């Protein structure tokens, strides 16, 4: 039997991959989205969460940038 799933291949560093696995395990996007853990740098994820995941990561990166800017200003 063959299973077919629409998905997106994601290439990332190991730290980001662990973060994505964490989000998947905690169902932070409302459901599990990792279809296949391929290797150290690649995940195959469900296509229907692609935009939501991108927005979530962009928001996180903005928060990190803002926090870093505030800490630099405190010096």
N, C-alpha and C positions, 0 to 999 in steps of 0.2 A: 504494500500500500504506500502511496506517495502523499505526503502532506505539503501543501503549498501555502505560504504566508507572504503577504506583501510587507516588505520591510526596507530598512535603510541600513547600509553598512557604515558603522561609525569607527573612525580611527582616532585614538586618543592615547595620551600617556598613561602609565599604570596608575598614577594618583587619581586622574579623572575617571578612569575605568572603575576604580574602587568606589568613587563617589556615585557613579551611575548605578553600580550594583546595589549600593546602600539605598538609593532612591527607589529602585525596583523592589527590593525586599520589603521596604516600609510602605510600598504602594503610594508613594507621595504624589503621583500623578493620577491617582484614582484607581489604578490597576497595575498589574505587572506588565512590563513593556519589553523586557529583554527576551528575545526569541532564542538566541544562541550566543553563548560565550565562545568566541572562535579561538583567540590566542591572547597573548599579553597586551596587544594594542588594538584589538578589533572586537566589536560587539555587533550583532545583528539585532536591530530593535524594530518594534512595530511602527509602521509608517504613520499610523493615526495619532501618535503622540509626538511626532517630530517637532512640530511648531511649538507645542506646549513645553517640551523639554528645552528647546532653544530659548524661549522666553524666560524660563526658570533659570537657566545658566547665565543668560545675559544679565538678569536681575542680580544674581549672586555676584557676578564679576563687578557690576557697578557698586555694590555694597562694599566689596573688598577694596576697590579703588578709592572710594570715598573715605573708608576707614584709614587707609594708608595715607591719604592726603591730610586727614585730621592729625594723625600722629606725627607727620612731618612738620606740620604747623605748630605743634606743641613744643618742638625743640628750640 
